[in-house]
Amino acid sequence: MTSPAQPSSGYIVAILGATGLVGTQLMQILEERQFPVKQLKPLASQRTAGSLINFMGEEIRVEEATPEAFEGVDIVLASAGGSVSEALVPEAVKRGCVVIDNTSCFRMTEGVPLVVAGVNDADLEHHQGIIANPNCSTSQLMPVFKALNDAFGLERAIVSTYQSVSGAGKEGMDELIDTTRSVFKMMGEPEVGARSEAVPAEFKVFARPIAFNLVAQIDQFVEGGPEDGYTKEETKVIHESRKILHQPDLKITCTAIRVPVMVGHSESVTLEFKKPVSPEAAMFVLEQTPDVVVARKPQDFPTPVEVTGKDPVYVGRIRRDTSNPEHGLNLWIVADNLRIGAALNAVRLAEVLVKHNWLKPKQPINA
Ligand SMILES: NC(=O)c1ccc[n+]([C@@H]2O[C@H](COP(=O)([O-])OP(=O)(O)OC[C@H]3O[C@@H](n4cnc5c(N)ncnc54)[C@H](OP(=O)(O)O)[C@@H]3O)[C@@H](O)[C@H]2O)c1
């Protein structure tokens, strides 16, 4: 292993899931934002342990994620899936680390702050070792909801998502490429007649073939109870939004759709406010909101391809809800799900902890 060029002071940062899509972005964003990393510890499964990753121009060997791997680590940025976090995050906390977790494992746990940077940073102060990063579809809504809520009093939100395949990790991106190739291959074969027959036979990440298609299922379906028939992804947007905005009674509903887009989640949102609102007033508010970019002209609507690799949340198509013209608005909200939806937010949360000297929990840990 070659030693990375490291600053003399700073933090020992472990990336749990370093070989994944979010892990790769995390390392890129730590570099871009010059986070004070004294030593980087890339952790992944046994499958990729021993491989080399590049950080700050140096090659670092990936280690297997074990409880002992967290000894001496200050900050863990975790993105290796919910079951891995469930097993390893408490081990890291026991060893004195603060963990910013990208999975859904602890998001709704009492005492675990669920935070979008710039929206509810103050919630970080009383963490007990674990901080949760929201679902990617929730994160990009929050700066917009918070600003409009403060100005006009948000009463109800109807959200429809158009989520890219990268939200399902590297296997999701591979499946879009493979199924697209397979459609083209089948269309080129003489025995394939009607175009509708040209669908790939094999798919495993998504519930239907994703190439040239839409899939109205992200995560598992809820069975029974008041949310019967929703997907877990949809319930995450609902419950996480309420927790982040501190509005447990917010009326919010969601339909989540997977679309054949590589990176970038898009959301069609209808909002209802207590106070009267106009597109002009909403645009004015959002233009003053950090991390939000407003497209004033309808034809300047953002697209996932255009926002990929960019930090802000882009909002366009801001117009009256003609079924509720005094109090309702329709918006189109697009952002890079791997950045604001995951890695960028995690690094920004670490920056807030460092800035306020909040890295160590203020309360005893019950882990
Ligand atoms: N993609 C998004 O937009 C997004 C947004 C917000 C949150 N998240 C969440 O972040 C997590 C990771 O997402 P991703 O898109 O980066 O997935 P991914 O590309 O599939 O990467 C998964 C990572 O987890 C590692 N891993 C898997 N099993 C492991 C184990 N048993 N022990 C240690 N490491 C293990 C993998 O290592 P190997 O290479 O060794 O298999 C890889 O580094 C998920 O929980 C996801 O829900 C994703």
PDBQT file of the ligand as one rigid body, heavy atoms in Angstrom, charges set to zero:
ROOT
HETATM    1  N1  LIG A 401     -27.568   5.528  -4.937  1.00  0.00    +0.000 N 
HETATM    2  C1  LIG A 401     -28.239   6.521  -4.344  1.00  0.00    +0.000 C 
HETATM    3  O1  LIG A 401     -28.740   7.470  -4.990  1.00  0.00    +0.000 OA
HETATM    4  C2  LIG A 401     -28.408   6.526  -2.870  1.00  0.00    +0.000 A 
HETATM    5  C3  LIG A 401     -28.905   7.660  -2.273  1.00  0.00    +0.000 A 
HETATM    6  C4  LIG A 401     -29.096   7.686  -0.889  1.00  0.00    +0.000 A 
HETATM    7  C5  LIG A 401     -28.787   6.557  -0.163  1.00  0.00    +0.000 A 
HETATM    8  N2  LIG A 401     -28.303   5.435  -0.784  1.00  0.00    +0.000 N 
HETATM    9  C6  LIG A 401     -28.031   4.269   0.044  1.00  0.00    +0.000 C 
HETATM   10  O2  LIG A 401     -26.625   4.048   0.124  1.00  0.00    +0.000 OA
HETATM   11  C7  LIG A 401     -26.357   2.656   0.167  1.00  0.00    +0.000 C 
HETATM   12  C8  LIG A 401     -25.354   2.285  -0.925  1.00  0.00    +0.000 C 
HETATM   13  O3  LIG A 401     -25.834   2.696  -2.169  1.00  0.00    +0.000 OA
HETATM   14  P1  LIG A 401     -24.938   2.624  -3.485  1.00  0.00    +0.000 P 
HETATM   15  O4  LIG A 401     -25.781   3.214  -4.534  1.00  0.00    +0.000 OA
HETATM   16  O5  LIG A 401     -23.577   3.148  -3.261  1.00  0.00    +0.000 OA
HETATM   17  O6  LIG A 401     -24.847   1.021  -3.682  1.00  0.00    +0.000 OA
HETATM   18  P2  LIG A 401     -23.760   0.174  -4.475  1.00  0.00    +0.000 P 
HETATM   19  O7  LIG A 401     -23.223   0.935  -5.625  1.00  0.00    +0.000 OA
HETATM   20  O8  LIG A 401     -24.418  -1.142  -4.747  1.00  0.00    +0.000 OA
HETATM   21  O9  LIG A 401     -22.564  -0.062  -3.426  1.00  0.00    +0.000 OA
HETATM   22  C9  LIG A 401     -22.708  -0.849  -2.280  1.00  0.00    +0.000 C 
HETATM   23  C10 LIG A 401     -21.450  -0.764  -1.425  1.00  0.00    +0.000 C 
HETATM   24  O10 LIG A 401     -21.659  -1.496  -0.232  1.00  0.00    +0.000 OA
HETATM   25  C11 LIG A 401     -20.616  -2.454  -0.077  1.00  0.00    +0.000 C 
HETATM   26  N3  LIG A 401     -21.092  -3.646   0.602  1.00  0.00    +0.000 N 
HETATM   27  C12 LIG A 401     -22.063  -4.500   0.212  1.00  0.00    +0.000 A 
HETATM   28  N4  LIG A 401     -22.189  -5.524   1.090  1.00  0.00    +0.000 NA
HETATM   29  C13 LIG A 401     -21.270  -5.302   2.065  1.00  0.00    +0.000 A 
HETATM   30  C14 LIG A 401     -20.892  -5.983   3.249  1.00  0.00    +0.000 A 
HETATM   31  N5  LIG A 401     -21.503  -7.113   3.617  1.00  0.00    +0.000 N 
HETATM   32  N6  LIG A 401     -19.902  -5.479   4.011  1.00  0.00    +0.000 NA
HETATM   33  C15 LIG A 401     -19.284  -4.323   3.654  1.00  0.00    +0.000 A 
HETATM   34  N7  LIG A 401     -19.576  -3.628   2.540  1.00  0.00    +0.000 NA
HETATM   35  C16 LIG A 401     -20.569  -4.113   1.758  1.00  0.00    +0.000 A 
HETATM   36  C17 LIG A 401     -20.186  -2.756  -1.477  1.00  0.00    +0.000 C 
HETATM   37  O11 LIG A 401     -18.903  -3.345  -1.446  1.00  0.00    +0.000 OA
HETATM   38  P3  LIG A 401     -18.427  -4.449  -2.545  1.00  0.00    +0.000 P 
HETATM   39  O12 LIG A 401     -17.988  -3.662  -3.741  1.00  0.00    +0.000 OA
HETATM   40  O13 LIG A 401     -17.324  -5.132  -1.818  1.00  0.00    +0.000 OA
HETATM   41  O14 LIG A 401     -19.602  -5.335  -2.820  1.00  0.00    +0.000 OA
HETATM   42  C18 LIG A 401     -20.213  -1.363  -2.086  1.00  0.00    +0.000 C 
HETATM   43  O15 LIG A 401     -19.057  -0.669  -1.700  1.00  0.00    +0.000 OA
HETATM   44  C19 LIG A 401     -27.716   1.962   0.081  1.00  0.00    +0.000 C 
HETATM   45  O16 LIG A 401     -28.168   1.655   1.381  1.00  0.00    +0.000 OA
HETATM   46  C20 LIG A 401     -28.598   2.989  -0.544  1.00  0.00    +0.000 C 
HETATM   47  O17 LIG A 401     -29.945   2.850  -0.185  1.00  0.00    +0.000 OA
HETATM   48  C21 LIG A 401     -28.092   5.394  -2.109  1.00  0.00    +0.000 A 
ENDROOT
TORSDOF 0
